[in-house]
Amino acid sequence: MKYCQSRVIKLKHGNEDAYKHMSTGVLDEINFPYPSIELQIQFAQIVEKTEALKTQYQQSLKELKSLYGSLSQKAFRGELKNAKILEPS
């Protein structure tokens, strides 16, 4: 929508040579399609959930990298030889 608004402003002020002949009245009559408020709210909720998941996954990845680093250090020091490996249940 921001793109459309900036484009209409440019057209109204004649910044683009191809549209200098257009009157403000013609531009004011242009109807831009808007999604319903319900659809906008639904979209916003999806975006919020997606951002929350993204943050959660980034934190999990950070923790996994840290754990991998710790495990690698133990392996290089030879501390894993007698370690019991736990399998996922």
PyMOL Python script that loads the backbone (N, CA, C, O; Angstrom):
from pymol import cmd

cmd.read_pdbstr("""\
ATOM      1  N   MET A   1       0.826  -1.193   0.000  1.00  0.00           N
ATOM      2  CA  MET A   1       0.000   0.000   0.000  1.00  0.00           C
ATOM      3  C   MET A   1       0.865   1.249   0.000  1.00  0.00           C
ATOM      4  O   MET A   1       0.529   2.233  -0.659  1.00  0.00           O
ATOM      5  N   LYS A   2       1.970   1.225   0.725  1.00  0.00           N
ATOM      6  CA  LYS A   2       2.863   2.379   0.751  1.00  0.00           C
ATOM      7  C   LYS A   2       3.316   2.721  -0.663  1.00  0.00           C
ATOM      8  O   LYS A   2       3.424   3.894  -1.021  1.00  0.00           O
ATOM      9  N   TYR A   3       3.581   1.683  -1.470  1.00  0.00           N
ATOM     10  CA  TYR A   3       4.014   1.919  -2.840  1.00  0.00           C
ATOM     11  C   TYR A   3       2.950   2.704  -3.590  1.00  0.00           C
ATOM     12  O   TYR A   3       3.263   3.665  -4.292  1.00  0.00           O
ATOM     13  N   CYS A   4       1.696   2.299  -3.446  1.00  0.00           N
ATOM     14  CA  CYS A   4       0.607   2.983  -4.146  1.00  0.00           C
ATOM     15  C   CYS A   4       0.481   4.424  -3.685  1.00  0.00           C
ATOM     16  O   CYS A   4       0.294   5.324  -4.502  1.00  0.00           O
ATOM     17  N   GLN A   5       0.582   4.649  -2.379  1.00  0.00           N
ATOM     18  CA  GLN A   5       0.454   6.008  -1.855  1.00  0.00           C
ATOM     19  C   GLN A   5       1.554   6.907  -2.399  1.00  0.00           C
ATOM     20  O   GLN A   5       1.282   8.022  -2.843  1.00  0.00           O
ATOM     21  N   SER A   6       2.788   6.433  -2.368  1.00  0.00           N
ATOM     22  CA  SER A   6       3.888   7.264  -2.856  1.00  0.00           C
ATOM     23  C   SER A   6       3.754   7.505  -4.353  1.00  0.00           C
ATOM     24  O   SER A   6       4.096   8.581  -4.845  1.00  0.00           O
ATOM     25  N   ARG A   7       3.264   6.518  -5.071  1.00  0.00           N
ATOM     26  CA  ARG A   7       3.080   6.657  -6.518  1.00  0.00           C
ATOM     27  C   ARG A   7       2.010   7.708  -6.821  1.00  0.00           C
ATOM     28  O   ARG A   7       2.189   8.535  -7.715  1.00  0.00           O
ATOM     29  N   VAL A   8       0.912   7.680  -6.089  1.00  0.00           N
ATOM     30  CA  VAL A   8      -0.159   8.658  -6.303  1.00  0.00           C
ATOM     31  C   VAL A   8       0.345  10.061  -5.978  1.00  0.00           C
ATOM     32  O   VAL A   8       0.037  11.009  -6.700  1.00  0.00           O
ATOM     33  N   ILE A   9       1.111  10.204  -4.904  1.00  0.00           N
ATOM     34  CA  ILE A   9       1.662  11.522  -4.549  1.00  0.00           C
ATOM     35  C   ILE A   9       2.562  12.029  -5.664  1.00  0.00           C
ATOM     36  O   ILE A   9       2.493  13.202  -6.032  1.00  0.00           O
ATOM     37  N   LYS A  10       3.408  11.155  -6.206  1.00  0.00           N
ATOM     38  CA  LYS A  10       4.276  11.561  -7.318  1.00  0.00           C
ATOM     39  C   LYS A  10       3.443  11.992  -8.515  1.00  0.00           C
ATOM     40  O   LYS A  10       3.756  12.982  -9.177  1.00  0.00           O
ATOM     41  N   LEU A  11       2.383  11.243  -8.787  1.00  0.00           N
ATOM     42  CA  LEU A  11       1.527  11.577  -9.921  1.00  0.00           C
ATOM     43  C   LEU A  11       0.820  12.910  -9.707  1.00  0.00           C
ATOM     44  O   LEU A  11       0.704  13.706 -10.639  1.00  0.00           O
ATOM     45  N   LYS A  12       0.344  13.160  -8.485  1.00  0.00           N
ATOM     46  CA  LYS A  12      -0.368  14.406  -8.189  1.00  0.00           C
ATOM     47  C   LYS A  12       0.532  15.618  -8.354  1.00  0.00           C
ATOM     48  O   LYS A  12       0.090  16.669  -8.820  1.00  0.00           O
ATOM     49  N   HIS A  13       1.786  15.474  -7.975  1.00  0.00           N
ATOM     50  CA  HIS A  13       2.694  16.618  -8.012  1.00  0.00           C
ATOM     51  C   HIS A  13       3.447  16.725  -9.329  1.00  0.00           C
ATOM     52  O   HIS A  13       4.255  17.636  -9.513  1.00  0.00           O
ATOM     53  N   GLY A  14       3.193  15.823 -10.222  1.00  0.00           N
ATOM     54  CA  GLY A  14       3.791  15.915 -11.545  1.00  0.00           C
ATOM     55  C   GLY A  14       5.270  15.603 -11.599  1.00  0.00           C
ATOM     56  O   GLY A  14       5.959  16.091 -12.495  1.00  0.00           O
ATOM     57  N   ASN A  15       5.784  14.813 -10.679  1.00  0.00           N
ATOM     58  CA  ASN A  15       7.204  14.472 -10.704  1.00  0.00           C
ATOM     59  C   ASN A  15       7.556  13.529 -11.847  1.00  0.00           C
ATOM     60  O   ASN A  15       8.720  13.426 -12.232  1.00  0.00           O
ATOM     61  N   GLU A  16       6.583  12.859 -12.376  1.00  0.00           N
ATOM     62  CA  GLU A  16       6.837  11.936 -13.478  1.00  0.00           C
ATOM     63  C   GLU A  16       6.234  12.524 -14.751  1.00  0.00           C
ATOM     64  O   GLU A  16       5.023  12.719 -14.845  1.00  0.00           O
ATOM     65  N   ASP A  17       7.085  12.800 -15.715  1.00  0.00           N
ATOM     66  CA  ASP A  17       6.671  13.500 -16.931  1.00  0.00           C
ATOM     67  C   ASP A  17       5.496  12.854 -17.648  1.00  0.00           C
ATOM     68  O   ASP A  17       4.651  13.555 -18.205  1.00  0.00           O
ATOM     69  N   ALA A  18       5.432  11.550 -17.640  1.00  0.00           N
ATOM     70  CA  ALA A  18       4.378  10.858 -18.377  1.00  0.00           C
ATOM     71  C   ALA A  18       2.989  11.132 -17.813  1.00  0.00           C
ATOM     72  O   ALA A  18       1.996  10.934 -18.514  1.00  0.00           O
ATOM     73  N   TYR A  19       2.896  11.584 -16.565  1.00  0.00           N
ATOM     74  CA  TYR A  19       1.588  11.751 -15.936  1.00  0.00           C
ATOM     75  C   TYR A  19       1.260  13.212 -15.613  1.00  0.00           C
ATOM     76  O   TYR A  19       0.296  13.470 -14.893  1.00  0.00           O
ATOM     77  N   LYS A  20       2.019  14.152 -16.114  1.00  0.00           N
ATOM     78  CA  LYS A  20       1.759  15.555 -15.784  1.00  0.00           C
ATOM     79  C   LYS A  20       0.394  16.018 -16.288  1.00  0.00           C
ATOM     80  O   LYS A  20      -0.192  16.944 -15.727  1.00  0.00           O
ATOM     81  N   HIS A  21      -0.105  15.395 -17.319  1.00  0.00           N
ATOM     82  CA  HIS A  21      -1.396  15.794 -17.889  1.00  0.00           C
ATOM     83  C   HIS A  21      -2.586  15.313 -17.061  1.00  0.00           C
ATOM     84  O   HIS A  21      -3.710  15.761 -17.293  1.00  0.00           O
ATOM     85  N   MET A  22      -2.369  14.424 -16.113  1.00  0.00           N
ATOM     86  CA  MET A  22      -3.476  13.905 -15.305  1.00  0.00           C
ATOM     87  C   MET A  22      -3.863  14.919 -14.239  1.00  0.00           C
ATOM     88  O   MET A  22      -3.005  15.563 -13.634  1.00  0.00           O
ATOM     89  N   SER A  23      -5.151  15.051 -14.021  1.00  0.00           N
ATOM     90  CA  SER A  23      -5.621  15.991 -13.003  1.00  0.00           C
ATOM     91  C   SER A  23      -5.721  15.304 -11.650  1.00  0.00           C
ATOM     92  O   SER A  23      -5.788  14.077 -11.563  1.00  0.00           O
ATOM     93  N   THR A  24      -5.729  16.111 -10.599  1.00  0.00           N
ATOM     94  CA  THR A  24      -5.865  15.590  -9.247  1.00  0.00           C
ATOM     95  C   THR A  24      -7.197  14.861  -9.094  1.00  0.00           C
ATOM     96  O   THR A  24      -7.273  13.857  -8.387  1.00  0.00           O
ATOM     97  N   GLY A  25      -8.219  15.342  -9.732  1.00  0.00           N
ATOM     98  CA  GLY A  25      -9.531  14.717  -9.646  1.00  0.00           C
ATOM     99  C   GLY A  25      -9.520  13.281 -10.129  1.00  0.00           C
ATOM    100  O   GLY A  25     -10.142  12.410  -9.522  1.00  0.00           O
ATOM    101  N   VAL A  26      -8.822  13.036 -11.211  1.00  0.00           N
ATOM    102  CA  VAL A  26      -8.730  11.676 -11.747  1.00  0.00           C
ATOM    103  C   VAL A  26      -8.033  10.771 -10.737  1.00  0.00           C
ATOM    104  O   VAL A  26      -8.457   9.638 -10.508  1.00  0.00           O
ATOM    105  N   LEU A  27      -6.965  11.278 -10.140  1.00  0.00           N
ATOM    106  CA  LEU A  27      -6.224  10.474  -9.172  1.00  0.00           C
ATOM    107  C   LEU A  27      -7.032  10.226  -7.909  1.00  0.00           C
ATOM    108  O   LEU A  27      -6.939   9.150  -7.317  1.00  0.00           O
ATOM    109  N   ASP A  28      -7.820  11.203  -7.492  1.00  0.00           N
ATOM    110  CA  ASP A  28      -8.634  11.034  -6.288  1.00  0.00           C
ATOM    111  C   ASP A  28      -9.732   9.995  -6.483  1.00  0.00           C
ATOM    112  O   ASP A  28     -10.224   9.421  -5.511  1.00  0.00           O
ATOM    113  N   GLU A  29     -10.118   9.750  -7.727  1.00  0.00           N
ATOM    114  CA  GLU A  29     -11.187   8.795  -8.007  1.00  0.00           C
ATOM    115  C   GLU A  29     -10.688   7.356  -8.128  1.00  0.00           C
ATOM    116  O   GLU A  29     -11.491   6.431  -8.254  1.00  0.00           O
ATOM    117  N   ILE A  30      -9.378   7.162  -8.091  1.00  0.00           N
ATOM    118  CA  ILE A  30      -8.840   5.805  -8.207  1.00  0.00           C
ATOM    119  C   ILE A  30      -9.178   5.031  -6.940  1.00  0.00           C
ATOM    120  O   ILE A  30      -8.884   5.474  -5.829  1.00  0.00           O
ATOM    121  N   ASN A  31      -9.786   3.892  -7.118  1.00  0.00           N
ATOM    122  CA  ASN A  31     -10.121   3.029  -5.987  1.00  0.00           C
ATOM    123  C   ASN A  31      -9.090   1.912  -5.891  1.00  0.00           C
ATOM    124  O   ASN A  31      -8.925   1.111  -6.810  1.00  0.00           O
ATOM    125  N   PHE A  32      -8.413   1.881  -4.773  1.00  0.00           N
ATOM    126  CA  PHE A  32      -7.439   0.820  -4.541  1.00  0.00           C
ATOM    127  C   PHE A  32      -8.112  -0.292  -3.754  1.00  0.00           C
ATOM    128  O   PHE A  32      -8.829  -0.027  -2.789  1.00  0.00           O
ATOM    129  N   PRO A  33      -7.884  -1.533  -4.160  1.00  0.00           N
ATOM    130  CA  PRO A  33      -8.494  -2.648  -3.419  1.00  0.00           C
ATOM    131  C   PRO A  33      -7.800  -2.851  -2.075  1.00  0.00           C
ATOM    132  O   PRO A  33      -6.573  -2.905  -1.993  1.00  0.00           O
ATOM    133  N   TYR A  34      -8.596  -2.959  -1.045  1.00  0.00           N
ATOM    134  CA  TYR A  34      -8.084  -3.229   0.296  1.00  0.00           C
ATOM    135  C   TYR A  34      -8.658  -4.557   0.765  1.00  0.00           C
ATOM    136  O   TYR A  34      -9.836  -4.836   0.544  1.00  0.00           O
ATOM    137  N   PRO A  35      -7.842  -5.373   1.406  1.00  0.00           N
ATOM    138  CA  PRO A  35      -8.416  -6.583   2.001  1.00  0.00           C
ATOM    139  C   PRO A  35      -9.313  -6.193   3.173  1.00  0.00           C
ATOM    140  O   PRO A  35      -9.136  -5.134   3.775  1.00  0.00           O
ATOM    141  N   SER A  36     -10.258  -7.038   3.485  1.00  0.00           N
ATOM    142  CA  SER A  36     -11.163  -6.749   4.600  1.00  0.00           C
ATOM    143  C   SER A  36     -10.360  -6.633   5.892  1.00  0.00           C
ATOM    144  O   SER A  36      -9.255  -7.165   5.996  1.00  0.00           O
ATOM    145  N   ILE A  37     -10.920  -5.937   6.867  1.00  0.00           N
ATOM    146  CA  ILE A  37     -10.238  -5.761   8.151  1.00  0.00           C
ATOM    147  C   ILE A  37     -10.004  -7.112   8.819  1.00  0.00           C
ATOM    148  O   ILE A  37      -8.985  -7.316   9.479  1.00  0.00           O
ATOM    149  N   GLU A  38     -10.956  -8.036   8.644  1.00  0.00           N
ATOM    150  CA  GLU A  38     -10.797  -9.376   9.212  1.00  0.00           C
ATOM    151  C   GLU A  38      -9.577 -10.078   8.618  1.00  0.00           C
ATOM    152  O   GLU A  38      -8.804 -10.715   9.334  1.00  0.00           O
ATOM    153  N   LEU A  39      -9.415  -9.955   7.297  1.00  0.00           N
ATOM    154  CA  LEU A  39      -8.273 -10.569   6.627  1.00  0.00           C
ATOM    155  C   LEU A  39      -6.964  -9.896   7.050  1.00  0.00           C
ATOM    156  O   LEU A  39      -5.942 -10.565   7.206  1.00  0.00           O
ATOM    157  N   GLN A  40      -6.996  -8.581   7.235  1.00  0.00           N
ATOM    158  CA  GLN A  40      -5.804  -7.864   7.698  1.00  0.00           C
ATOM    159  C   GLN A  40      -5.409  -8.319   9.103  1.00  0.00           C
ATOM    160  O   GLN A  40      -4.227  -8.510   9.390  1.00  0.00           O
ATOM    161  N   ILE A  41      -6.398  -8.489   9.969  1.00  0.00           N
ATOM    162  CA  ILE A  41      -6.136  -8.951  11.341  1.00  0.00           C
ATOM    163  C   ILE A  41      -5.585 -10.374  11.314  1.00  0.00           C
ATOM    164  O   ILE A  41      -4.629 -10.694  12.020  1.00  0.00           O
ATOM    165  N   GLN A  42      -6.196 -11.216  10.497  1.00  0.00           N
ATOM    166  CA  GLN A  42      -5.734 -12.604  10.377  1.00  0.00           C
ATOM    167  C   GLN A  42      -4.283 -12.635   9.888  1.00  0.00           C
ATOM    168  O   GLN A  42      -3.470 -13.402  10.403  1.00  0.00           O
ATOM    169  N   PHE A  43      -3.968 -11.820   8.916  1.00  0.00           N
ATOM    170  CA  PHE A  43      -2.604 -11.755   8.390  1.00  0.00           C
ATOM    171  C   PHE A  43      -1.636 -11.282   9.470  1.00  0.00           C
ATOM    172  O   PHE A  43      -0.547 -11.837   9.614  1.00  0.00           O
ATOM    173  N   ALA A  44      -2.026 -10.265  10.225  1.00  0.00           N
ATOM    174  CA  ALA A  44      -1.174  -9.752  11.304  1.00  0.00           C
ATOM    175  C   ALA A  44      -0.917 -10.826  12.355  1.00  0.00           C
ATOM    176  O   ALA A  44       0.194 -10.938  12.875  1.00  0.00           O
ATOM    177  N   GLN A  45      -1.939 -11.610  12.666  1.00  0.00           N
ATOM    178  CA  GLN A  45      -1.772 -12.692  13.645  1.00  0.00           C
ATOM    179  C   GLN A  45      -0.803 -13.757  13.134  1.00  0.00           C
ATOM    180  O   GLN A  45       0.015 -14.276  13.893  1.00  0.00           O
ATOM    181  N   ILE A  46      -0.900 -14.073  11.863  1.00  0.00           N
ATOM    182  CA  ILE A  46       0.016 -15.054  11.271  1.00  0.00           C
ATOM    183  C   ILE A  46       1.448 -14.529  11.318  1.00  0.00           C
ATOM    184  O   ILE A  46       2.377 -15.272  11.636  1.00  0.00           O
ATOM    185  N   VAL A  47       1.619 -13.261  11.005  1.00  0.00           N
ATOM    186  CA  VAL A  47       2.956 -12.656  11.047  1.00  0.00           C
ATOM    187  C   VAL A  47       3.512 -12.694  12.463  1.00  0.00           C
ATOM    188  O   VAL A  47       4.680 -13.030  12.663  1.00  0.00           O
ATOM    189  N   GLU A  48       2.686 -12.352  13.447  1.00  0.00           N
ATOM    190  CA  GLU A  48       3.136 -12.367  14.845  1.00  0.00           C
ATOM    191  C   GLU A  48       3.542 -13.776  15.283  1.00  0.00           C
ATOM    192  O   GLU A  48       4.573 -13.954  15.933  1.00  0.00           O
ATOM    193  N   LYS A  49       2.736 -14.771  14.929  1.00  0.00           N
ATOM    194  CA  LYS A  49       3.062 -16.154  15.285  1.00  0.00           C
ATOM    195  C   LYS A  49       4.353 -16.602  14.598  1.00  0.00           C
ATOM    196  O   LYS A  49       5.188 -17.277  15.200  1.00  0.00           O
ATOM    197  N   THR A  50       4.504 -16.219  13.343  1.00  0.00           N
ATOM    198  CA  THR A  50       5.706 -16.577  12.595  1.00  0.00           C
ATOM    199  C   THR A  50       6.941 -15.949  13.223  1.00  0.00           C
ATOM    200  O   THR A  50       7.976 -16.603  13.351  1.00  0.00           O
ATOM    201  N   GLU A  51       6.837 -14.683  13.615  1.00  0.00           N
ATOM    202  CA  GLU A  51       7.963 -14.003  14.260  1.00  0.00           C
ATOM    203  C   GLU A  51       8.306 -14.657  15.597  1.00  0.00           C
ATOM    204  O   GLU A  51       9.480 -14.796  15.940  1.00  0.00           O
ATOM    205  N   ALA A  52       7.282 -15.057  16.349  1.00  0.00           N
ATOM    206  CA  ALA A  52       7.519 -15.720  17.636  1.00  0.00           C
ATOM    207  C   ALA A  52       8.231 -17.058  17.421  1.00  0.00           C
ATOM    208  O   ALA A  52       9.167 -17.391  18.148  1.00  0.00           O
ATOM    209  N   LEU A  53       7.785 -17.818  16.425  1.00  0.00           N
ATOM    210  CA  LEU A  53       8.442 -19.094  16.115  1.00  0.00           C
ATOM    211  C   LEU A  53       9.877 -18.878  15.651  1.00  0.00           C
ATOM    212  O   LEU A  53      10.782 -19.627  16.020  1.00  0.00           O
ATOM    213  N   LYS A  54      10.068 -17.861  14.851  1.00  0.00           N
ATOM    214  CA  LYS A  54      11.415 -17.551  14.364  1.00  0.00           C
ATOM    215  C   LYS A  54      12.349 -17.255  15.535  1.00  0.00           C
ATOM    216  O   LYS A  54      13.475 -17.751  15.576  1.00  0.00           O
ATOM    217  N   THR A  55      11.883 -16.452  16.481  1.00  0.00           N
ATOM    218  CA  THR A  55      12.679 -16.131  17.666  1.00  0.00           C
ATOM    219  C   THR A  55      12.975 -17.391  18.469  1.00  0.00           C
ATOM    220  O   THR A  55      14.101 -17.600  18.920  1.00  0.00           O
ATOM    221  N   GLN A  56      11.963 -18.221  18.641  1.00  0.00           N
ATOM    222  CA  GLN A  56      12.124 -19.470  19.391  1.00  0.00           C
ATOM    223  C   GLN A  56      13.141 -20.387  18.705  1.00  0.00           C
ATOM    224  O   GLN A  56      14.001 -20.963  19.371  1.00  0.00           O
ATOM    225  N   TYR A  57      13.048 -20.522  17.395  1.00  0.00           N
ATOM    226  CA  TYR A  57      13.975 -21.386  16.657  1.00  0.00           C
ATOM    227  C   TYR A  57      15.394 -20.830  16.674  1.00  0.00           C
ATOM    228  O   TYR A  57      16.361 -21.588  16.739  1.00  0.00           O
ATOM    229  N   GLN A  58      15.517 -19.509  16.617  1.00  0.00           N
ATOM    230  CA  GLN A  58      16.847 -18.911  16.685  1.00  0.00           C
ATOM    231  C   GLN A  58      17.488 -19.184  18.043  1.00  0.00           C
ATOM    232  O   GLN A  58      18.684 -19.466  18.123  1.00  0.00           O
ATOM    233  N   GLN A  59      16.693 -19.101  19.108  1.00  0.00           N
ATOM    234  CA  GLN A  59      17.207 -19.391  20.446  1.00  0.00           C
ATOM    235  C   GLN A  59      17.597 -20.864  20.557  1.00  0.00           C
ATOM    236  O   GLN A  59      18.639 -21.190  21.126  1.00  0.00           O
ATOM    237  N   SER A  60      16.772 -21.745  20.020  1.00  0.00           N
ATOM    238  CA  SER A  60      17.084 -23.179  20.041  1.00  0.00           C
ATOM    239  C   SER A  60      18.373 -23.463  19.276  1.00  0.00           C
ATOM    240  O   SER A  60      19.203 -24.255  19.722  1.00  0.00           O
ATOM    241  N   LEU A  61      18.536 -22.820  18.133  1.00  0.00           N
ATOM    242  CA  LEU A  61      19.748 -23.011  17.340  1.00  0.00           C
ATOM    243  C   LEU A  61      20.980 -22.530  18.106  1.00  0.00           C
ATOM    244  O   LEU A  61      22.032 -23.168  18.073  1.00  0.00           O
ATOM    245  N   LYS A  62      20.837 -21.412  18.788  1.00  0.00           N
ATOM    246  CA  LYS A  62      21.933 -20.878  19.599  1.00  0.00           C
ATOM    247  C   LYS A  62      22.326 -21.880  20.693  1.00  0.00           C
ATOM    248  O   LYS A  62      23.510 -22.123  20.926  1.00  0.00           O
ATOM    249  N   GLU A  63      21.331 -22.450  21.352  1.00  0.00           N
ATOM    250  CA  GLU A  63      21.586 -23.437  22.403  1.00  0.00           C
ATOM    251  C   GLU A  63      22.224 -24.701  21.834  1.00  0.00           C
ATOM    252  O   GLU A  63      23.139 -25.261  22.437  1.00  0.00           O
ATOM    253  N   LEU A  64      21.744 -25.151  20.674  1.00  0.00           N
ATOM    254  CA  LEU A  64      22.317 -26.342  20.044  1.00  0.00           C
ATOM    255  C   LEU A  64      23.778 -26.125  19.661  1.00  0.00           C
ATOM    256  O   LEU A  64      24.610 -27.016  19.836  1.00  0.00           O
ATOM    257  N   LYS A  65      24.083 -24.949  19.143  1.00  0.00           N
ATOM    258  CA  LYS A  65      25.473 -24.645  18.789  1.00  0.00           C
ATOM    259  C   LYS A  65      26.360 -24.657  20.028  1.00  0.00           C
ATOM    260  O   LYS A  65      27.489 -25.146  19.991  1.00  0.00           O
ATOM    261  N   SER A  66      25.846 -24.120  21.112  1.00  0.00           N
ATOM    262  CA  SER A  66      26.602 -24.107  22.363  1.00  0.00           C
ATOM    263  C   SER A  66      26.835 -25.532  22.865  1.00  0.00           C
ATOM    264  O   SER A  66      27.944 -25.880  23.271  1.00  0.00           O
ATOM    265  N   LEU A  67      25.791 -26.347  22.835  1.00  0.00           N
ATOM    266  CA  LEU A  67      25.916 -27.742  23.269  1.00  0.00           C
ATOM    267  C   LEU A  67      26.877 -28.521  22.376  1.00  0.00           C
ATOM    268  O   LEU A  67      27.664 -29.333  22.862  1.00  0.00           O
ATOM    269  N   TYR A  68      26.809 -28.272  21.084  1.00  0.00           N
ATOM    270  CA  TYR A  68      27.713 -28.944  20.152  1.00  0.00           C
ATOM    271  C   TYR A  68      29.160 -28.562  20.460  1.00  0.00           C
ATOM    272  O   TYR A  68      30.050 -29.412  20.434  1.00  0.00           O
ATOM    273  N   GLY A  69      29.388 -27.289  20.749  1.00  0.00           N
ATOM    274  CA  GLY A  69      30.732 -26.834  21.099  1.00  0.00           C
ATOM    275  C   GLY A  69      31.245 -27.522  22.351  1.00  0.00           C
ATOM    276  O   GLY A  69      32.393 -27.963  22.399  1.00  0.00           O
ATOM    277  N   SER A  70      30.396 -27.613  23.361  1.00  0.00           N
ATOM    278  CA  SER A  70      30.786 -28.287  24.611  1.00  0.00           C
ATOM    279  C   SER A  70      31.084 -29.759  24.371  1.00  0.00           C
ATOM    280  O   SER A  70      32.073 -30.291  24.873  1.00  0.00           O
ATOM    281  N   LEU A  71      30.227 -30.408  23.604  1.00  0.00           N
ATOM    282  CA  LEU A  71      30.412 -31.824  23.301  1.00  0.00           C
ATOM    283  C   LEU A  71      31.698 -32.047  22.503  1.00  0.00           C
ATOM    284  O   LEU A  71      32.433 -33.000  22.760  1.00  0.00           O
ATOM    285  N   SER A  72      31.965 -31.177  21.549  1.00  0.00           N
ATOM    286  CA  SER A  72      33.187 -31.286  20.745  1.00  0.00           C
ATOM    287  C   SER A  72      34.425 -31.149  21.615  1.00  0.00           C
ATOM    288  O   SER A  72      35.389 -31.897  21.452  1.00  0.00           O
ATOM    289  N   GLN A  73      34.402 -30.200  22.536  1.00  0.00           N
ATOM    290  CA  GLN A  73      35.545 -30.012  23.436  1.00  0.00           C
ATOM    291  C   GLN A  73      35.777 -31.257  24.287  1.00  0.00           C
ATOM    292  O   GLN A  73      36.916 -31.689  24.467  1.00  0.00           O
ATOM    293  N   LYS A  74      34.700 -31.830  24.808  1.00  0.00           N
ATOM    294  CA  LYS A  74      34.838 -33.056  25.606  1.00  0.00           C
ATOM    295  C   LYS A  74      35.397 -34.192  24.756  1.00  0.00           C
ATOM    296  O   LYS A  74      36.230 -34.968  25.223  1.00  0.00           O
ATOM    297  N   ALA A  75      34.942 -34.289  23.522  1.00  0.00           N
ATOM    298  CA  ALA A  75      35.415 -35.353  22.634  1.00  0.00           C
ATOM    299  C   ALA A  75      36.905 -35.192  22.356  1.00  0.00           C
ATOM    300  O   ALA A  75      37.648 -36.173  22.385  1.00  0.00           O
ATOM    301  N   PHE A  76      37.347 -33.976  22.088  1.00  0.00           N
ATOM    302  CA  PHE A  76      38.763 -33.749  21.804  1.00  0.00           C
ATOM    303  C   PHE A  76      39.644 -33.981  23.032  1.00  0.00           C
ATOM    304  O   PHE A  76      40.821 -34.318  22.899  1.00  0.00           O
ATOM    305  N   ARG A  77      39.086 -33.803  24.204  1.00  0.00           N
ATOM    306  CA  ARG A  77      39.847 -34.056  25.434  1.00  0.00           C
ATOM    307  C   ARG A  77      39.789 -35.529  25.835  1.00  0.00           C
ATOM    308  O   ARG A  77      40.436 -35.939  26.799  1.00  0.00           O
ATOM    309  N   GLY A  78      39.027 -36.310  25.106  1.00  0.00           N
ATOM    310  CA  GLY A  78      38.925 -37.735  25.397  1.00  0.00           C
ATOM    311  C   GLY A  78      38.000 -38.057  26.548  1.00  0.00           C
ATOM    312  O   GLY A  78      38.098 -39.128  27.147  1.00  0.00           O
ATOM    313  N   GLU A  79      37.113 -37.149  26.859  1.00  0.00           N
ATOM    314  CA  GLU A  79      36.215 -37.342  27.996  1.00  0.00           C
ATOM    315  C   GLU A  79      34.939 -38.097  27.629  1.00  0.00           C
ATOM    316  O   GLU A  79      34.095 -38.331  28.494  1.00  0.00           O
ATOM    317  N   LEU A  80      34.788 -38.474  26.382  1.00  0.00           N
ATOM    318  CA  LEU A  80      33.549 -39.147  25.966  1.00  0.00           C
ATOM    319  C   LEU A  80      33.714 -40.657  25.814  1.00  0.00           C
ATOM    320  O   LEU A  80      32.750 -41.353  25.495  1.00  0.00           O
ATOM    321  N   LYS A  81      34.898 -41.160  26.034  1.00  0.00           N
ATOM    322  CA  LYS A  81      35.142 -42.591  25.825  1.00  0.00           C
ATOM    323  C   LYS A  81      34.207 -43.467  26.643  1.00  0.00           C
ATOM    324  O   LYS A  81      33.660 -44.441  26.125  1.00  0.00           O
ATOM    325  N   ASN A  82      34.022 -43.142  27.877  1.00  0.00           N
ATOM    326  CA  ASN A  82      33.178 -43.956  28.750  1.00  0.00           C
ATOM    327  C   ASN A  82      31.814 -43.319  28.996  1.00  0.00           C
ATOM    328  O   ASN A  82      31.063 -43.754  29.868  1.00  0.00           O
ATOM    329  N   ALA A  83      31.507 -42.295  28.227  1.00  0.00           N
ATOM    330  CA  ALA A  83      30.233 -41.604  28.428  1.00  0.00           C
ATOM    331  C   ALA A  83      29.091 -42.461  27.900  1.00  0.00           C
ATOM    332  O   ALA A  83      29.205 -43.107  26.858  1.00  0.00           O
ATOM    333  N   LYS A  84      28.012 -42.453  28.624  1.00  0.00           N
ATOM    334  CA  LYS A  84      26.818 -43.194  28.216  1.00  0.00           C
ATOM    335  C   LYS A  84      26.034 -42.320  27.232  1.00  0.00           C
ATOM    336  O   LYS A  84      25.732 -41.163  27.526  1.00  0.00           O
ATOM    337  N   ILE A  85      25.713 -42.870  26.086  1.00  0.00           N
ATOM    338  CA  ILE A  85      24.965 -42.126  25.074  1.00  0.00           C
ATOM    339  C   ILE A  85      23.487 -42.397  25.291  1.00  0.00           C
ATOM    340  O   ILE A  85      23.044 -43.545  25.307  1.00  0.00           O
ATOM    341  N   LEU A  86      22.739 -41.328  25.458  1.00  0.00           N
ATOM    342  CA  LEU A  86      21.295 -41.455  25.670  1.00  0.00           C
ATOM    343  C   LEU A  86      20.591 -41.359  24.325  1.00  0.00           C
ATOM    344  O   LEU A  86      20.840 -40.436  23.549  1.00  0.00           O
ATOM    345  N   GLU A  87      19.723 -42.304  24.056  1.00  0.00           N
ATOM    346  CA  GLU A  87      18.945 -42.274  22.831  1.00  0.00           C
ATOM    347  C   GLU A  87      17.624 -41.585  23.107  1.00  0.00           C
ATOM    348  O   GLU A  87      17.071 -41.692  24.201  1.00  0.00           O
ATOM    349  N   PRO A  88      17.116 -40.869  22.093  1.00  0.00           N
ATOM    350  CA  PRO A  88      15.821 -40.196  22.284  1.00  0.00           C
ATOM    351  C   PRO A  88      14.722 -41.208  22.566  1.00  0.00           C
ATOM    352  O   PRO A  88      14.696 -42.293  21.985  1.00  0.00           O
ATOM    353  N   SER A  89      13.828 -40.846  23.452  1.00  0.00           N
ATOM    354  CA  SER A  89      12.738 -41.771  23.795  1.00  0.00           C
ATOM    355  C   SER A  89      11.511 -41.511  22.962  1.00  0.00           C
ATOM    356  O   SER A  89      10.502 -42.198  23.119  1.00  0.00           O
TER     357      SER A  89
END
""", "prot")
cmd.dss("prot")
cmd.show_as("cartoon", "prot")
cmd.util.cbc("prot")
cmd.orient("prot")
